[in-house]
Amino acid sequence: MKFKICLALVLLLPLSVMAKKKLTKNKKTPKIELATAADSASYALGVYMGTKSAYAIEQQGLKAEIFARGYNDALFGAETIMSNEFASAYLDEYAKKMVEIENEARKKAQADFLAENKKREGVVETASGLQYQVVKAGEGAYPTPTSKVKVHYEGFLLDGTKFDSSLDRGKPLEFRLDRVIKGWAEGVVLMQPGAKYTLYIPYELGYGAQGAGAVVKPYSTLIFEVELLEIVSE
């Protein structure tokens, strides 16, 4: 696992975002002449990469001046404080450490949120740690753990990010309850057709330590607004 500040990440950051942050102007530097197309392309690439690198470095809590020193030393063949092999190994370990810190922060955020959330009026916590709130009651039979159901739903992270929505797609989702995450399987069997619940799903009942895709990070707590439209089959 290579450190996220590598050029692969730097080049993915959009220039529209980069424009929000500007480096402090340096003192005057020697003028250069862009005499050929290659000269202009070289300078353009430097501006493009430098702008993106500055933002990425700042976001990682690193120091642009020291990055530039290491980059220039390596680029122009100067003696470097670290060998390339040592630098690569160090960045691997640093990246792992940063991931661990982020994961612990998400775990703490979940614990704090759920501890406060269960105090709210109408919120019920089950033995597994699932929390739910009845937004609208339904009527009729309850699904079984193997039922196929049809639902509309929207999914959010603790910071309010919406990561999935059948409403946005304009099409309900059908699935068997024994083929979804544990939080869904447990929560939906508590509902009757026509009901709408908010499910607060701890990471242990969600996507766990793996996460799901680029948005749902490892150890993410999930909040779902779920409306049970129909029990399709038992």
C-alpha positions as CSV (number, residue, x, y, z in Angstrom):
1,M,0.0,0.0,0.0
2,K,1.7,3.2,-1.2
3,F,1.3,6.5,0.6
4,K,-1.7,8.5,-0.6
5,I,0.3,11.6,-1.4
6,C,1.9,9.9,-4.4
7,L,1.3,11.4,-7.8
8,A,-1.5,9.0,-8.5
9,L,-3.5,10.8,-5.8
10,V,-2.2,14.2,-6.6
11,L,-3.2,14.0,-10.2
12,L,-6.8,12.9,-9.3
13,L,-7.6,16.1,-7.4
14,P,-9.7,18.4,-9.5
15,L,-8.3,21.9,-10.3
16,S,-11.6,23.5,-9.4
17,V,-11.0,22.3,-5.8
18,M,-7.3,23.3,-6.0
19,A,-8.3,26.9,-6.8
20,K,-9.8,27.3,-3.3
21,K,-6.3,27.1,-1.8
22,K,-3.3,29.2,-2.8
23,L,0.3,28.9,-1.8
24,T,2.1,31.9,-0.3
25,K,3.8,33.7,-3.1
26,N,7.5,33.0,-3.2
27,K,10.2,35.7,-3.7
28,K,11.1,36.5,-7.3
29,T,12.5,33.6,-9.2
30,P,14.6,33.9,-12.3
31,K,12.7,34.5,-15.5
32,I,12.4,31.7,-18.0
33,E,11.6,31.8,-21.7
34,L,9.1,29.5,-23.2
35,A,10.7,29.3,-26.6
36,T,9.2,26.0,-27.8
37,A,6.1,24.0,-27.5
38,A,8.0,21.5,-25.2
39,D,9.1,24.5,-23.0
40,S,5.5,25.6,-22.6
41,A,4.3,22.0,-22.0
42,S,7.0,21.6,-19.4
43,Y,6.0,24.7,-17.5
44,A,2.3,23.9,-17.8
45,L,2.9,20.5,-16.3
46,G,4.8,22.1,-13.5
47,V,2.0,24.5,-12.7
48,Y,-0.6,21.8,-13.0
49,M,1.2,19.3,-10.7
50,G,2.4,22.0,-8.3
51,T,-1.1,23.3,-7.8
52,K,-2.5,19.9,-7.1
53,S,0.4,18.8,-5.0
54,A,0.1,21.9,-2.7
55,Y,-3.5,21.1,-1.9
56,A,-3.0,17.4,-1.4
57,I,0.0,18.0,0.9
58,E,-1.9,20.4,3.0
59,Q,-4.9,18.0,3.3
60,Q,-2.5,15.3,4.5
61,G,-1.1,17.7,7.2
62,L,2.4,17.6,5.6
63,K,4.8,20.4,4.7
64,A,5.1,21.7,1.2
65,E,8.6,23.1,1.7
66,I,10.0,19.8,2.8
67,F,8.2,17.9,0.1
68,A,9.6,20.3,-2.5
69,R,13.2,19.8,-1.1
70,G,12.9,16.0,-1.3
71,Y,11.3,16.2,-4.8
72,N,14.0,18.5,-6.2
73,D,16.8,16.6,-4.6
74,A,15.6,13.4,-6.3
75,L,14.6,15.1,-9.5
76,F,18.0,16.7,-10.1
77,G,20.2,13.9,-8.7
78,A,21.3,15.7,-5.5
79,E,22.2,13.7,-2.4
80,T,19.0,12.8,-0.5
81,I,18.6,12.4,3.2
82,M,16.8,9.1,2.6
83,S,17.3,6.4,0.0
84,N,14.5,5.7,-2.4
85,E,14.0,2.3,-0.8
86,F,13.9,3.7,2.7
87,A,11.4,6.4,1.6
88,S,9.1,3.9,0.0
89,A,9.1,1.7,3.1
90,Y,8.6,4.6,5.4
91,L,5.6,5.9,3.4
92,D,4.1,2.4,3.5
93,E,4.3,2.4,7.3
94,Y,3.1,6.0,7.6
95,A,0.1,5.2,5.4
96,K,-0.8,2.2,7.6
97,K,-0.5,4.4,10.7
98,M,-2.8,7.1,9.2
99,V,-5.4,4.4,8.3
100,E,-5.3,3.1,11.8
101,I,-5.9,6.6,13.2
102,E,-8.8,7.2,10.8
103,N,-10.4,3.9,11.7
104,E,-10.1,4.6,15.5
105,A,-11.6,8.0,14.9
106,R,-14.6,6.4,13.1
107,K,-15.1,3.9,15.9
108,K,-15.1,6.6,18.5
109,A,-17.5,8.7,16.5
110,Q,-19.9,5.7,16.3
111,A,-19.7,5.0,20.0
112,D,-20.3,8.7,20.9
113,F,-23.2,9.0,18.4
114,L,-25.0,5.8,19.4
115,A,-24.6,6.5,23.1
116,E,-26.4,9.9,22.7
117,N,-28.8,8.7,20.0
118,K,-30.4,6.0,22.1
119,K,-31.3,8.7,24.7
120,R,-33.6,10.4,22.1
121,E,-37.3,10.0,22.5
122,G,-38.6,7.2,20.2
123,V,-35.3,5.5,19.6
124,V,-35.1,1.8,20.5
125,E,-31.9,-0.2,20.8
126,T,-31.9,-4.0,20.4
127,A,-29.6,-6.5,22.0
128,S,-27.3,-6.5,18.9
129,G,-26.8,-2.8,19.1
130,L,-29.1,-1.9,16.2
131,Q,-31.1,1.3,16.9
132,Y,-34.3,2.2,15.2
133,Q,-37.1,4.8,15.3
134,V,-40.6,4.4,13.9
135,V,-41.3,7.3,11.5
136,K,-44.6,5.9,10.3
137,A,-46.4,2.7,11.4
138,G,-47.6,0.1,8.9
139,E,-50.1,-2.7,9.1
140,G,-50.4,-6.4,8.3
141,A,-48.0,-9.3,8.5
142,Y,-44.3,-8.9,9.4
143,P,-41.6,-10.3,7.1
144,T,-39.7,-13.4,8.0
145,P,-35.9,-13.6,8.0
146,T,-36.1,-15.2,4.6
147,S,-38.8,-13.0,3.1
148,K,-38.3,-11.2,-0.2
149,V,-39.4,-7.6,0.3
150,K,-39.7,-4.4,-1.8
151,V,-38.5,-1.1,-0.2
152,H,-37.6,2.5,-0.9
153,Y,-34.6,3.7,1.1
154,E,-31.9,6.3,1.5
155,G,-28.6,5.7,3.2
156,F,-26.4,8.2,5.0
157,L,-23.1,8.4,6.9
158,L,-22.7,10.1,10.2
159,D,-21.5,13.3,8.5
160,G,-24.7,13.5,6.5
161,T,-23.2,12.1,3.2
162,K,-25.9,10.3,1.2
163,F,-24.2,7.3,-0.3
164,D,-27.2,5.4,-1.8
165,S,-30.9,6.1,-2.6
166,S,-33.6,4.1,-4.4
167,L,-35.6,7.3,-4.4
168,D,-33.0,9.1,-6.4
169,R,-33.0,6.2,-8.9
170,G,-36.8,6.3,-9.0
171,K,-37.1,2.5,-8.5
172,P,-37.7,0.5,-5.4
173,L,-35.3,-2.3,-4.4
174,E,-36.4,-6.0,-4.0
175,F,-34.2,-8.4,-2.0
176,R,-34.3,-11.4,0.3
177,L,-33.6,-10.5,3.9
178,D,-31.1,-13.3,4.3
179,R,-28.9,-11.8,1.7
180,V,-28.3,-8.3,3.0
181,I,-26.3,-6.8,5.8
182,K,-27.3,-7.8,9.4
183,G,-28.6,-4.4,10.3
184,W,-31.1,-4.5,7.4
185,A,-32.1,-8.1,8.1
186,E,-32.8,-7.4,11.7
187,G,-34.5,-4.0,11.2
188,V,-36.8,-4.8,8.3
189,V,-38.4,-7.8,10.1
190,L,-39.7,-5.4,12.7
191,M,-41.7,-3.5,10.1
192,Q,-45.1,-4.0,8.5
193,P,-46.0,-3.0,5.0
194,G,-46.5,0.8,4.8
195,A,-44.1,1.4,7.7
196,K,-41.2,3.8,7.5
197,Y,-38.3,3.4,10.0
198,T,-35.0,5.0,10.5
199,L,-32.3,2.4,11.1
200,Y,-29.1,3.3,12.9
201,I,-26.7,0.5,12.0
202,P,-23.3,0.1,13.8
203,Y,-20.5,-1.0,11.6
204,E,-20.6,-4.4,13.2
205,L,-24.0,-4.9,11.6
206,G,-23.1,-3.1,8.4
207,Y,-20.0,-3.3,6.2
208,G,-17.6,-3.9,9.1
209,A,-13.9,-3.5,8.8
210,Q,-14.0,-3.7,5.0
211,G,-16.4,-0.8,4.2
212,A,-18.0,-0.7,0.8
213,G,-16.7,1.2,-2.2
214,A,-15.0,4.6,-2.0
215,V,-17.6,6.4,0.1
216,V,-18.4,3.9,2.9
217,K,-15.1,3.7,4.7
218,P,-14.2,0.8,7.1
219,Y,-15.9,1.0,10.5
220,S,-18.7,3.3,9.1
221,T,-21.9,3.7,11.0
222,L,-24.9,3.7,8.6
223,I,-28.2,5.5,8.9
224,F,-31.0,4.3,6.6
225,E,-34.5,5.7,6.0
226,V,-36.4,2.6,5.0
227,E,-40.0,2.3,3.8
228,L,-41.4,-1.2,3.5
229,L,-43.6,-1.2,0.4
230,E,-44.5,-4.8,0.1
231,I,-43.7,-8.4,1.2
232,V,-43.2,-9.9,-2.2
233,S,-42.9,-13.5,-1.0
234,E,-42.1,-15.5,2.2
